[in-house]
Amino acid sequence: MTSRLLLALGALSVGSVIAVSAPAQAQMPALNFDQAAYITCKEAHAMNPEARKALAVFLAEHSARVRGVVIPDGEQGAQLAHLVRGGCTLSPDAYLFTVVDRAILAELPKLPKRR
């Protein structure tokens, strides 16, 4: 994935009215899908940038693998990141995986197939 995709995924914006709870401030997410799938956009936003990027990339790669596509470098990857950021801005209580998966699903016809 490109640095633009990582940058945009790292900048998940859920507004300025987020009340951060202590458990949501985890430094590094457990990159276990069963746990990562239930992290909300709000909780992801409360993470440090490196942890948030790692989580978003992990979820994007999982979804892309299941859908039979790859996350491309360049403008297509950046477009996916912008869709995720917009989805989390509109619905901070949504699970990040759902937002990521729906962004990939929306761009599915345009994404390169997995070899």
Secondary structure, DSSP 8 states (H G I E B T S, - for coil): --HHHHHHHHT----S-----GGGG-SS----HHHHTT-BHHHHHHS-HHHHHHHHHHHHHHHHHHHTB---STHHHHHHHHHHHHHHHH-TTSBHHHHHHHHHHHHGGGS-B--
